[in-house]
Amino acid sequence: MNTKDFYKKNKQYIFIIASLILGLILGGWMFGSSPTKDNRNAQKDDNKTEAHQEHQLWTCAMHPQIRQEEPGQCPICGMDLIPVKKNNSSEKMDPDAVMLSDAAIKLAQVQTYKVRKAIPKRHVELSGTVEFDKTQQAKMTARFKGRIEKLFANFTGQYITKGQKIAEIYSPDLIVAQQELWDAAKYKQTNPALYRAARQKLKLWELSDSQINTLERMKQPATSFPILSPVSGYIQKLPVAKGDYVKEGQVLFTLTPLNQVWVMLDAYEPDLATIKIGDHVKLAAEAIPGKMFKGNISYIDPFVNKQTRVAKVRVSIKNKDLLLKPGMFVSAGIQDEISKNPQLIIPKTAVLWTGKRSVVYVKKANMFKYREIILGPEAGDFYVVLKGLEPGEEIVSHAVFKVDAAAQLLGKPSMMNPEGGKTNTMPGMDMGDQ
């Protein structure tokens, strides 16, 4: 049987089979589950979610060394664990750096500072008291012995003007010297040397020419002699009283002007290395709020007191309005430029000290890396950096100990373990293996 005869004989069966195949194809197209574009996208999202869940880690905000694959509570502090954020930064992870999440940084109150150059200025705080200017003091001593008949200066603190009479003294020696002046005056023309000698003797007793002329014109010897003040000022000491007998050379009173005073500051040994004569000083007295005084250091004591371990620093202050009074407590601030050229400076709070090493933590993205630096002199609240940092780098300025503690727990290089490696925070506990 040829093909044509076979087709004619089985034509009905072939039509039925073809109809069934076509029906299956149409049914599959209309009701089948062939993957559409949306289904394919949904499947991809499901695959991503599964992959994300598969690699999601959980950590503690206070103990970043904790890593778990399931949520729960921190085995150290009991806080709820938070998901570890994936680092989308293009920065390559440094094996020696500490990685902290944004939540951990915020919770630990970590603050940073961008390293920069500036003119370093030092600031030293000192305290002291106001004293008399001893170079302005004047002591009046008795040039001859006698008895104080009258005393016009009655108390310490009394203001005396120059030339004011403050006392009258009876002296037998003065009476004899006055008689010698009278006798010499009779031979003033024939023996002028004798006359000049008699007047010179009275001048040595600090009598003025007008006083000597008055004595020379007197017909009877003076029984008392006036004592005049050589300067203007306040009576600081008055060791005599009316009726006292005084000896030659005995101090009668001490006068001190207050238009210029000394401020004596206490400088401890570390401060002595940073101050020098001529430094500008600003002073404030608690008794005079809102008022600032200015002066310059005029003297630094070359000796340190063995008991107090301080050396005295003297500042001369103009006291025109007499606001500063001897005995007042004052505080002083000394500020000066360490260098005329800009230097690299960082805050003192950013530095950790361990022996001779100075340590900071440099921040890059969310990574914190230990670094040793070499420091120069102090500059107020800053240090000058000699080596180890570059301008523009960002360092931790607050909560440095917290970052260092995280580095120790993770076995990274840290202040107490510069080489890195696992350390135990407590005997019998390996916190880094959690």
C-alpha positions as CSV (number, residue, x, y, z in Angstrom):
1,M,0.0,0.0,0.0
2,N,1.4,3.3,-1.1
3,T,1.3,6.5,0.9
4,K,-1.6,7.9,-1.0
5,D,-3.8,4.9,-0.4
6,F,-2.8,4.9,3.4
7,Y,-3.8,8.5,3.7
8,K,-7.2,7.9,2.2
9,K,-7.9,4.9,4.3
10,N,-6.8,6.5,7.6
11,K,-7.7,10.1,6.9
12,Q,-10.3,10.2,9.7
13,Y,-7.8,9.0,12.4
14,I,-5.1,11.4,11.3
15,F,-7.5,14.4,11.7
16,I,-8.5,13.3,15.2
17,I,-4.9,13.0,16.3
18,A,-4.0,16.4,14.9
19,S,-6.9,18.0,16.6
20,L,-5.8,16.6,20.0
21,I,-2.2,17.8,19.6
22,L,-3.5,21.3,18.6
23,G,-5.8,21.4,21.6
24,L,-3.0,20.5,24.0
25,I,-0.8,23.3,22.6
26,L,-3.6,25.9,22.9
27,G,-4.5,24.7,26.4
28,G,-0.9,24.9,27.6
29,W,-0.5,28.4,26.2
30,M,-3.7,29.7,27.8
31,F,-3.6,27.9,31.2
32,G,-0.1,26.7,31.5
33,S,2.6,28.0,34.0
34,S,5.3,29.1,31.6
35,P,7.6,31.8,33.2
36,T,6.5,35.3,32.3
37,K,8.7,38.4,32.7
38,D,7.0,39.3,36.0
39,N,7.4,35.8,37.3
40,R,11.0,35.8,36.3
41,N,11.6,39.1,38.2
42,A,9.8,37.8,41.3
43,Q,11.9,34.6,41.2
44,K,15.0,36.7,41.0
45,D,13.9,38.8,44.1
46,D,13.2,35.6,46.0
47,N,16.6,34.3,45.1
48,K,18.2,37.6,46.4
49,T,16.2,37.5,49.6
50,E,17.2,33.9,50.2
51,A,20.9,34.8,49.5
52,H,20.6,37.9,51.8
53,Q,19.0,35.9,54.6
54,E,21.6,33.2,54.1
55,H,24.5,35.7,54.7
56,Q,22.9,38.1,57.2
57,L,24.8,38.4,60.5
58,W,23.7,39.9,63.8
59,T,25.8,41.9,66.2
60,C,25.6,43.9,69.5
61,A,25.8,47.7,69.3
62,M,27.9,47.7,72.5
63,H,30.0,44.7,71.7
64,P,30.8,44.7,67.9
65,Q,32.9,41.6,68.3
66,I,29.7,39.5,68.7
67,R,28.7,37.9,65.4
68,Q,25.7,35.5,65.1
69,E,23.7,34.1,62.2
70,E,20.4,34.5,64.0
71,P,18.7,37.3,65.9
72,G,18.7,37.1,69.7
73,Q,20.4,38.8,72.7
74,C,24.0,39.7,73.3
75,P,25.7,37.0,75.5
76,I,27.7,39.8,77.3
77,C,25.2,42.6,78.1
78,G,21.9,41.0,77.1
79,M,20.9,43.7,74.6
80,D,19.0,42.8,71.5
81,L,21.2,42.1,68.5
82,I,21.0,44.3,65.5
83,P,21.6,43.3,61.8
84,V,25.1,44.0,60.5
85,K,25.0,46.4,57.7
86,K,26.8,45.4,54.6
87,N,29.7,47.6,53.6
88,N,28.7,49.1,50.3
89,S,31.8,51.2,50.3
90,S,34.4,50.7,47.7
91,E,37.1,50.7,50.4
92,K,38.9,47.5,50.9
93,M,38.6,46.1,54.4
94,D,41.9,46.5,56.3
95,P,42.6,43.4,58.4
96,D,44.1,45.5,61.2
97,A,41.2,48.0,61.4
98,V,38.1,47.8,63.5
99,M,34.8,47.9,61.6
100,L,31.9,49.6,63.5
101,S,28.4,49.9,62.4
102,D,26.7,53.3,62.2
103,A,24.5,52.3,65.2
104,A,27.6,51.4,67.2
105,I,29.3,54.6,66.4
106,K,26.3,56.6,67.4
107,L,25.7,54.6,70.6
108,A,29.4,55.0,71.7
109,Q,29.2,58.7,70.9
110,V,32.3,58.6,68.7
111,Q,33.4,62.0,67.5
112,T,36.1,62.7,64.9
113,Y,38.4,65.6,64.0
114,K,39.9,66.4,60.6
115,V,43.7,66.9,61.0
116,R,44.7,70.4,59.9
117,K,47.5,73.0,60.1
118,A,47.2,76.1,62.3
119,I,49.4,78.5,64.3
120,P,50.0,76.7,67.6
121,K,49.3,78.7,70.7
122,R,50.1,77.7,74.2
123,H,47.9,78.7,77.1
124,V,49.1,78.4,80.8
125,E,46.7,79.0,83.7
126,L,48.3,80.3,86.9
127,S,47.1,81.8,90.2
128,G,48.6,84.2,92.7
129,T,48.1,87.3,94.9
130,V,48.5,91.0,94.6
131,E,51.4,92.5,96.5
132,F,53.1,95.9,97.1
133,D,55.6,97.0,94.5
134,K,58.7,96.9,96.7
135,T,60.6,99.1,94.3
136,Q,58.2,101.9,95.1
137,Q,58.3,101.5,98.9
138,A,59.9,104.2,101.1
139,K,61.1,103.8,104.6
140,M,61.5,106.8,106.9
141,T,64.2,106.2,109.6
142,A,65.2,108.4,112.5
143,R,68.4,110.3,111.6
144,F,68.9,111.2,115.2
145,K,67.7,109.9,118.5
146,G,64.9,111.5,120.4
147,R,61.3,111.3,121.6
148,I,58.2,111.5,119.5
149,E,56.2,114.5,120.8
150,K,53.5,114.4,118.2
151,L,52.3,111.8,115.6
152,F,50.1,112.8,112.7
153,A,50.1,109.4,111.0
154,N,47.9,107.3,113.3
155,F,47.1,104.0,111.4
156,T,48.2,101.8,108.6
157,G,46.5,102.4,105.3
158,Q,46.4,106.1,105.8
159,Y,47.2,108.1,102.7
160,I,50.1,110.6,103.0
161,T,51.2,113.2,100.5
162,K,54.7,114.1,99.7
163,G,56.0,116.8,102.1
164,Q,53.2,116.2,104.7
165,K,54.3,116.5,108.3
166,I,53.7,113.1,110.0
167,A,55.6,113.6,113.3
168,E,57.5,115.9,115.6
169,I,60.5,114.7,117.5
170,Y,62.3,116.3,120.5
171,S,66.1,115.7,120.2
172,P,68.9,117.1,122.3
173,D,71.3,116.5,119.4
174,L,69.2,118.8,117.2
175,I,69.4,121.5,119.8
176,V,73.3,121.2,119.9
177,A,73.4,121.2,116.0
178,Q,71.3,124.3,115.9
179,Q,73.6,126.1,118.4
180,E,76.6,125.1,116.2
181,L,74.9,126.6,113.2
182,W,74.4,129.9,115.0
183,D,78.0,130.1,116.0
184,A,79.2,129.2,112.5
185,A,76.9,131.9,111.0
186,K,78.8,134.6,112.9
187,Y,81.9,133.7,111.0
188,K,80.2,133.1,107.6
189,Q,82.4,135.8,105.9
190,T,85.7,135.0,107.6
191,N,85.3,131.2,107.8
192,P,82.8,130.0,105.2
193,A,84.0,126.4,105.4
194,L,82.9,126.2,109.1
195,Y,79.5,127.6,108.1
196,R,79.1,125.2,105.3
197,A,80.0,122.2,107.6
198,A,77.4,123.2,110.1
199,R,74.7,123.3,107.4
200,Q,75.8,120.1,105.9
201,K,75.4,118.3,109.2
202,L,71.8,119.3,109.3
203,K,71.3,118.2,105.7
204,L,72.6,114.8,106.5
205,W,69.7,114.6,108.9
206,E,67.4,115.2,105.9
207,L,66.6,118.7,106.7
208,S,65.7,120.8,103.6
209,D,67.4,124.2,102.9
210,S,64.2,126.0,103.9
211,Q,64.1,124.2,107.3
212,I,67.8,125.0,107.9
213,N,67.2,128.7,107.0
214,T,64.3,128.7,109.5
215,L,66.5,127.3,112.2
216,E,69.2,129.8,111.5
217,R,66.7,132.7,111.8
218,M,65.3,131.5,115.1
219,K,66.4,133.4,118.2
220,Q,65.8,130.4,120.5
221,P,66.6,126.7,119.8
222,A,63.7,124.6,118.6
223,T,62.5,122.0,121.1
224,S,61.0,119.7,118.5
225,F,61.8,118.9,114.9
226,P,59.1,118.1,112.2
227,I,59.4,114.9,110.2
228,L,58.1,115.3,106.6
229,S,57.1,112.5,104.2
230,P,59.6,112.1,101.3
231,V,57.0,110.4,99.0
232,S,53.2,110.1,98.5
233,G,51.6,106.8,99.4
234,Y,49.8,104.6,101.9
235,I,51.2,103.8,105.3
236,Q,52.1,100.1,105.2
237,K,53.8,99.8,108.5
238,L,53.7,102.2,111.5
239,P,55.8,100.6,114.3
240,V,56.0,103.7,116.6
241,A,53.5,105.6,118.7
242,K,53.4,109.0,120.4
243,G,55.8,109.2,123.3
244,D,58.2,106.5,122.0
245,Y,61.9,107.0,122.2
246,V,63.6,106.3,118.9
247,K,67.2,105.5,118.2
248,E,69.2,106.7,115.2
249,G,68.4,104.5,112.2
250,Q,65.1,103.2,113.6
251,V,62.3,102.8,111.1
252,L,59.5,105.3,111.9
253,F,57.1,104.3,109.1
254,T,56.9,102.6,105.6
255,L,55.0,104.2,102.8
256,T,53.9,102.4,99.6
257,P,52.3,103.9,96.5
258,L,49.5,101.7,94.9
259,N,49.4,103.2,91.4
260,Q,51.6,100.2,90.5
261,V,51.4,96.8,92.1
262,W,53.0,93.4,91.7
263,V,51.1,90.2,91.0
264,M,53.0,87.2,92.3
265,L,52.0,84.0,90.5
266,D,52.8,80.4,91.4
267,A,54.3,78.5,88.6
268,Y,54.7,74.7,88.9
269,E,57.7,73.0,87.4
270,P,56.0,71.9,84.2
271,D,54.8,75.4,83.6
272,L,58.3,76.9,84.0
273,A,59.3,75.4,80.7
274,T,56.6,77.2,78.8
275,I,56.9,80.8,80.1
276,K,59.5,83.4,79.7
277,I,60.2,87.0,80.7
278,G,58.2,89.4,78.5
279,D,55.2,87.1,78.0
280,H,51.9,88.9,77.9
281,V,49.6,88.1,80.8
282,K,45.8,88.6,81.3
283,L,44.6,88.7,84.9
284,A,41.2,88.6,86.6
285,A,40.3,89.0,90.2
286,E,37.3,87.3,91.6
287,A,36.6,90.4,93.7
288,I,36.3,92.6,90.5
289,P,34.1,90.6,88.1
290,G,34.1,91.6,84.4
291,K,37.4,93.5,84.7
292,M,40.6,92.3,83.0
293,F,44.1,93.5,83.7
294,K,47.1,93.2,81.5
295,G,50.8,93.1,82.1
296,N,54.0,91.4,81.2
297,I,56.2,89.0,83.1
298,S,59.1,91.0,84.5
299,Y,60.7,88.3,86.7
300,I,60.9,84.5,87.2
301,D,62.3,83.2,90.4
302,P,65.4,81.1,89.6
303,F,64.7,78.8,92.6
304,V,61.9,76.4,93.2
305,N,60.4,76.2,96.7
306,K,61.2,72.7,98.1
307,Q,58.0,72.5,100.1
308,T,55.4,73.9,97.6
309,R,57.4,72.9,94.4
310,V,56.5,76.3,92.8
311,A,58.6,79.3,91.6
312,K,57.3,82.8,91.8
313,V,56.5,84.7,88.6
314,R,56.2,88.5,88.9
315,V,53.9,90.7,86.8
316,S,53.9,94.5,87.1
317,I,50.5,96.0,86.7
318,K,49.4,99.6,86.4
319,N,46.8,100.3,89.0
320,K,45.6,103.7,88.1
321,D,42.1,103.3,89.6
322,L,43.4,101.5,92.7
323,L,41.1,98.6,92.1
324,L,43.8,96.0,92.8
325,K,44.5,95.8,96.5
326,P,47.4,93.9,98.1
327,G,46.3,90.5,99.3
328,M,43.7,89.9,96.6
329,F,43.6,86.5,94.8
330,V,43.9,86.6,91.1
331,S,44.0,84.1,88.2
332,A,46.2,84.6,85.2
333,G,46.3,83.3,81.6
334,I,49.4,83.3,79.5
335,Q,48.9,82.8,75.8
336,D,51.6,83.0,73.2
337,E,52.4,81.6,69.7
338,I,54.7,78.6,69.8
339,S,55.6,79.0,66.2
340,K,55.1,81.7,63.5
341,N,54.5,79.0,60.9
342,P,51.4,76.7,60.7
343,Q,51.9,73.3,62.3
344,L,49.9,70.1,62.3
345,I,47.7,70.1,65.5
346,I,45.2,67.6,67.0
347,P,43.1,67.7,70.1
348,K,44.5,66.4,73.4
349,T,41.4,64.2,73.7
350,A,42.4,62.3,70.6
351,V,45.6,60.9,72.1
352,L,46.1,57.8,74.1
353,W,49.3,57.5,76.2
354,T,51.1,54.3,77.0
355,G,54.6,54.6,78.2
356,K,56.5,56.5,75.6
357,R,54.0,55.8,72.8
358,S,51.3,58.2,71.7
359,V,48.4,56.6,69.9
360,V,45.5,57.8,67.8
361,Y,42.8,56.0,65.8
362,V,42.4,57.0,62.1
363,K,38.9,56.7,60.6
364,K,38.3,55.7,57.0
365,A,34.7,55.0,56.1
366,N,33.5,52.9,59.1
367,M,37.0,51.5,59.8
368,F,39.2,52.7,62.7
369,K,42.8,51.9,62.6
370,Y,45.5,52.2,65.3
371,R,48.4,54.4,64.6
372,E,51.4,55.6,66.6
373,I,52.5,59.2,66.3
374,I,55.2,61.5,67.6
375,L,54.0,64.6,69.4
376,G,55.6,68.0,69.8
377,P,54.8,70.7,72.5
378,E,51.4,71.4,73.9
379,A,49.3,74.2,72.4
380,G,46.5,74.9,74.7
381,D,43.9,72.1,74.2
382,F,46.0,70.7,71.3
383,Y,49.2,68.9,70.6
384,V,51.6,69.7,67.8
385,V,52.2,66.5,65.7
386,L,55.7,66.0,64.5
387,K,55.3,62.7,62.7
388,G,52.6,60.1,61.9
389,L,49.7,62.1,60.5
390,E,48.9,64.0,57.3
391,P,46.6,67.0,56.8
392,G,43.0,66.0,55.9
393,E,43.1,62.6,57.7
394,E,40.2,62.0,60.1
395,I,40.9,60.8,63.7
396,V,38.8,59.9,66.6
397,S,38.6,62.9,69.0
398,H,36.1,61.6,71.6
399,A,35.3,58.0,72.9
400,V,38.8,56.9,71.8
401,F,39.0,54.4,74.7
402,K,35.8,52.7,73.5
403,V,37.2,52.3,70.0
404,D,40.5,51.0,71.5
405,A,38.5,48.5,73.7
406,A,36.7,47.2,70.6
407,A,40.1,46.7,68.9
408,Q,41.5,44.8,71.9
409,L,38.4,42.5,72.0
410,L,38.7,41.8,68.3
411,G,42.4,41.1,68.6
412,K,43.3,44.1,66.4
413,P,46.4,46.3,67.1
414,S,45.5,48.5,70.1
415,M,47.1,50.7,72.8
416,M,48.0,47.8,75.1
417,N,48.6,45.3,72.3
418,P,50.3,47.1,69.3
419,E,51.0,43.9,67.5
420,G,47.4,42.6,67.6
421,G,46.2,39.2,68.6
422,K,43.5,37.8,70.8
423,T,43.5,38.9,74.4
424,N,41.3,37.9,77.4
425,T,39.4,40.7,79.1
426,M,38.9,38.6,82.2
427,P,40.6,35.5,83.6
428,G,38.9,32.4,82.2
429,M,36.9,34.2,79.6
430,D,37.8,34.6,75.9
431,M,35.5,37.4,74.8
432,G,37.0,37.4,71.3
433,D,35.8,33.9,70.6
434,Q,32.1,34.7,71.1
